[in-house]
Amino acid sequence: MTELPSLASERFRGEPEWLSRLRVKFLELYRAMPPETSELYVRHYEAPELVEDKLYSMLTDGAEADVPSEFKHVKDDEEHPTAVYVGGKLAHLHLPAELLRKNVEVLTIEEALKRHEPFMRELLNRTLNSRYLDKYSSLVHALLTSGTFMKIPKSTGLNKPLRIIYIFNKPSEAFFSKTVVVAEPMSSASVVEELHGLPGSAGCVVGQHVELVLDESSSIRHGVLQNLGHDHTYLANRISLIGRNSSAMVVGSLIGGGMSKVRVDSVMAGDGSSVNDLELVFGDGDQKMDLTANLHHVGYGTQGKEVSKGVVKEKARVIFKGMITIEKKAKNTNAYLAKHAMIMSPEARAYAIPSLEIETDEVKATHSASVSQIDPDQIYYLMTRGIPYEEARKMLALAFFEPVVSMIDLDEVRWGLRSLLESKWGGAVSELFEEPEVTVSSLFGTHYKYRYGK
């Protein structure tokens, strides 16, 4: 049987034999699978340049690390459940006493593999054989170094979101994480994940796999705020497995990263299940962003909505892809898929490719796509009102995003996105948007107010 290379074996020494065998199988799949698995997109994809042997030497060593001063306010936050990883090592974990009394679990993946071994073993085996597995999610599981497990007990609702923050402050590290959120029947929770590349962290490779498992009549809201440096590589897969009469809102953002390849699969397996997936992308410089967001309707009477919006300027390139699949038993389904991009510079590029695959009748499925240049008449109008040229462009880009941002019903994600989008233009973040008693600074302190990258 194939074995893990010696450098990787040394990093994962002491693990159960079954986990080592799974790592080998995932690695074999990574080597065998093409960068793009769908025949529809074989001419439209971006592939990160990864050297396998180099990745092994870059794997984070798990050495102890302190929370950087820029994130001290997160460590001091007693209200939210929080997990902070610095360079791949858990640096801070806080679970309020109220959640402990409710038997809510927030564990590292290492702890979950021990405490919930049968469940985690089944989950990883299911992932190995999943039709949603691709080349890069195989790599993440082969070299998994860390992550977070959350379980919400039956009939339990959480008022505050779990915040998971990944901070990269050293150069040339490879970090691969898995987030697992399990919502038991009639439970609800919110999770916000943030990824930040600090100055001095050039050349990092970040792999992320998120799996949301919703039992009957449960709900999860999940958001990812990706704020990495322009010289980082970002690989991400997010899968929602939605049970009967359950609902998920998932929000993704691609703001940083030099090369980002992301796939989102929302699987409405249970009858009456629903999902609302919102994706925002803002590329500048030489950034390349490849985003695939799919809706899979399996159960009867499911409701799915996916909206992707992107702005590209300078020499950035973004590819939006996605498919609605409606299986034979998924009658009375309502599905909507939208991909829209705005190009702000002559050398920027954007592509939008939505698709449909319907195997039954008595359904409603709609898709739309558009790629357009920024409207010079709108810029001229704003400039005649005394607004400088760059500020006018900025206002139009933020206005393009706002209809989607305003749909996000999780304050932490909505305001984090507004701050990141505005700060992309450089300079200080102003309060362009107002909501009662909610501001950027009150939720996040200062760490969203700078951009590291170009």
N, C-alpha and C positions, 0 to 999 in steps of 0.2 A: 504494500500500500504506500502511496505517496506520503511523505512526511513534510511537516512545516520546515522551512529553512532554519538553520541553526540560530540565527539572530532572533527570529521570531519565536522559536521554541524556548530560548532563554528568557524572553520577556514574559512568556505565559507558563513558566515552570510552576508546577504544583497544582495545576487545574485538574479537574476530573477527566478521566480518559475519554468519556463520551463527548465532552466539550472539545477536546483536542481532535477527535475524529471528525466532528462537525466542522471545525475550522479548516481542516484539510479538504473536505468536500466543497466548502464555500470557495476556497482558493482555487480548486480545480475548475469550478464554474466560472470564476472571474477570468481565468486564463483562456477558457474556451469560448465565452460569449462575446459577441460583437458589441461595439459601443452603442449601437442602436438596434433594438430587438424588433421593432415594428417595420414591416416592409413599406408602410406608407411614408416613412420618414428617412429612408436610407440615404436620401440626398440632402436632407435638412437636419443636420445635427452638429454639435460641437463635441469634441472629444479631448479631455485633458491629457496632457503629456505626463505620464507617470512611469517612473523607472522602478520596477518591483524591488530590486535589491536595495536601492536607495531608501525606499519606504521602510524597510526593516530596520535600517540604521537610524531612521528618524523617529521611530516609535517612542512616544513619551515614556519616561522611566518611572513615572509615578512618585517622584521625589516630593517631599513635603514642600508646600508653598503657602505663602501668606496672601490674603486678599489685598490687592493694590489699594493705595490711598484713594484713588478715584472712585472706588466702589465701597468705601467705608460705610456710607449711608445704607447700603444694602445689608451689610453685616449688622448694623445697629437697628435694623427694622425688626421690631418684635411682633408686628401684626401679621405679616405675610409668611406663609411657609416658604422657605428659600433653600436652594442648593447652589453653591458657587464652586465651580471648578476652575483651577488655575493651572494651565499647562497639563491638563489631563488628570490632575489629582484633586480630589475633593478637599477644598480648603475651608468650607463652612456649610453646615446643615442645621436648619432651624425648623422645628415643627411646634407650633403653638400648643399649649396645654389643652386647649379646647378640642383640637383635632386628635390629640392622643386619647382623650376621653371618648371620642367617637370611634376609636379604633382605625383611624385613617393611617395608612402606611405610606411612608416615603423612604425608600431605601436606595442605596447604590445598586447597580446591576450585580456587582460581586456579592453583596449581601442577599439579593433576591435569588441568585443561583443557589445559595445555600439554604435559605429559609423556605423557598418555594421551588425546589429543584424539579419535582414532577411537572409542575405547570410550565416553568421556563424551558425545560427539556422538550416538552410537547410544542411550545410556541416556536422554538428555534427549528425543530424538525418540520413544522408546518411552513415556516418561512423558506426553508431549503427547497421544499416542493411546491412553492406557491407560483402561480402563473404571473404574479406581479414582481417576481424577483428579476433583477437585471444585473448587468456586469458590475455596476458600482455598489449596489446594495450587497452583492456577494463579497466584494472586497471589504466593505465595512464589517460584515459578520466574521470574515476570516481573521481580521486584525483588530477585533473589538477590544478596546482598552478600558472603557468606562461607560457610565450612563446612569440613568435614574429609573426607578420602578415606583409607580404610585398605584395604590388600590383604594377605591372608595367603597365602603361597605353599603349594603342594601339600605335603601330609604334614607340615605345621608346626603345632605346638600352642603357644599362649602361656600361660604360667603366671600372669601379672599382667594385670589388665584395663587397657585404654586408658581414661583418664579425660579427658573433654572437658568443660570448665567455661566457661560463659558468664556474665559478670558485667556488670551494668548499673548504672552509678553516675552517669549524667547524665540530666536530664529530657528527655522528649519526643523520644526517638530511635526510629527504625523500623529493625529488624534482621531480615533474612531469611536463614536458613542452610539448608544441605543437608548431611546426613551420608550418605556412601556407604561401606558395608563389603562387601568382596568376599572370600568364603572359597573358595579353590580346593579341588579334591577332597582329601578326607581331612585337612582342616585344621580348626582350632578356635580360637576367641578369645572374649573378653568385652569389652564396651564399656559404660561408665557415663557418661551425660551428665547434667550438673547445670546448672540455670539459676537464678541468684540476682539478685534486685533489691535493691540496697542503698538506704539512706535517701538521698533527694535524686534519685531516678530516676523521679519520678512521670510518668505519662502515656506510658510506652513501649509500643510495639507490637512483639511478638516473634513471628515466623513461623518454623516449624521443619519440615523435611521429612527423614525418615529412610528410607533404602532399604537393606535387607539382601539381599544376593545370595548364595545358598548353592549351590555346585556339589555334585556327588555325594559322599555320605558325609562331609559336613562338619557342623559345629555352631557356632552363635553364641548367646551369651547377651547380651542388650541391656537396659539399664535407663535410664529417664529419671526424674530427681528434680527436679520443678518447684517451685521455691521463690521465685517472683516476688512482687512487691508486689500489694496488693489493688487498686491503680489501674493495673495493667498489663493489656493485652490479649494473649492467648496463642492462637495458631493453630498446630495441629500435625497432621501426617499421618505415619503410620509404616506402611511396607509391607515385608513379608517375602516374598521369592520363594524358595521352598524346593525344592531339587532332590531327586533320587532318593536315598532312604535317608538323608536329612539331617534335622536337627532344630534347632529354634530355641526358646529361652525368651525371651519379651519381657515386660518389666515396665514399667508406666507409673504415674505418680503425679500427681495434680492436688491440690496443696496451696495454692499461691498463685494470683495472677491474679484480676482483677476479673471479666473475661469470658474464659472458656476454651472453645474449640471444637476438639475432637480427634477424629480418625478413625484407626482402626487396621485394616489389612487384612492378614490372614495367609493367604497363597496357597500351599497344598500342591500344587505342580504336579507333582512327581516321585512315582513309585510308592514307597510305603513311607515317605513324608515325614511329619513330625509337628511340632506346635507346641504350646506351653503359654503362654498369654497371661494375665497377671495384671494387673488394673487397680485402683488404689485412689484414692478421692476423699474429700476432707474439706473441706466448705464451711462458712464462717461469715460473719457480717456480711451484706453484700448480694451475695456472690459468686454468679455464674451459671456453671454448668459443663455443657457438652453433650458427651457422650462416646458415640461409635459404635465398636463393636469387632466385626468380622466374621470369620468363618471360611469360607474358600473351599476346598472339596475338589475337586481336579481329577484327581489321579492315583489309581491303584488302591491300596487298602490303606492309606489315610492315617489319621492319628490327630490330632484337634484338640480342644483344651480351652481355653475362655475363661471366666474368672471375674472379675466386676467387683463391688466392694464399696464402698459409700459411706456416709458419715455427714454429715448436715446439721444445723446449729443456727442460732439467731437467724433471719435472713430469707434464708438461702441457698437456692439452687434447683439441683438436679441432675437431668439427664435421661440415663438409661442406655438405649442402643439397640444392637441387634446382630442379625445374621442368620447362620445356618448355610446355606450353599449347597453342594449335593452334585450334581456334574455327572454326565452319563450314564456316563462311563467310570470313575467313582469308586466302584466296588463294593467291598465289604468295608471300608467306612469306619466309623470310630467317632468321633462328634462330641458334644461337651457344651458348652452355653452357659448361664451363670448370671449373673443380675443381682439384687443384693440391696442394700437401703438401709435405714438406720435414721434416723428423724426424732427430733430431740432438743428441738425447740421448736415451739410452736403455729403460728408463722408460716413455718417452713421447709417446703420442698416437695421431693418426690422422685418420679420416674416411672421405671418399669422396663418396657421393651418388647422382649422377645426374639421372633425370628421364625425360620421354617424354610422352605427351598425345596429340595425333593428331586426329582431327575429320574431316579432309578434305584431298583433294589431291592437286597436283600442288604446293607443298611446299618443302623447303629444311630445314632440321633440323638436327643438329649435336651436339653430346655431347661427352665429354672426361673427364677422371678422372685418377689421379695417386697419389700414396703415396709411397715415396721412402726414404731410408736412405741417409744421406750425403755420398758422394763418398770418401772413404779413399784415393784413388789414386790421386784425385784432391788435397786433403790436403797435401799428400806427395810431389806432384809436387811443390806446393807453398812453402813448408818448405825447399825444396832443393834450392830454390831461396832466402833463408835467411829470410823468413817471419815466425814469431813465430806461434805456433800451434793455439792459440786463435784468433790471427789476421787472420789466414788463414780461420778458421771457419766463422768468421765475414764476410770476403770478399765473401765467397761462398754464405752465406745467403743473403747478399745485392744484389749480382749478380742474385740470384734466383728471387728476387722481381723486379729488375730494368726493365725488359722488359714490365711489367705492369705499373710501376711508370712512365716510359718515355712516355707512351701513354696518360697521363693526360695532357690536354691542358690548365690547369689552374695553373699558376705559384705558387700561394699561397699554393695550395694543394700539388702539386708535391714536392716542397721544404720542406714543413712541414712534409710530410711523410718520405722523405729521412732523415731528422733530427731525427724524432722520432724513426725510425727503427735503425739508427746507435746508438742513445743514449741508446737503449735497452740493449746494451752490457756493459753499464757503462763507466765512464770516459768521457773525453771531446769529443765533436763532431768535427771531422775533415772534411775538404772540399774534400771528395773523388770525388765529381762530380763538373763539371764546365760548366757553361753556360754564355754567354756574359752578363755582367752587372746584373747578378742575383746571390745572395748568400743567405744563410740561415739568416745571421745576418741582412742583409738589409731589409728582409721582416718581420722577427719576433723578432728581438732583441735577448733576452737571454732565454725566458721562455721555449723554447723547449729543452734546453741543460742540463736539469737534469731529473732524473727519481725518482719519489717517489713511493714507494710500498714495495718492498721486505725487 
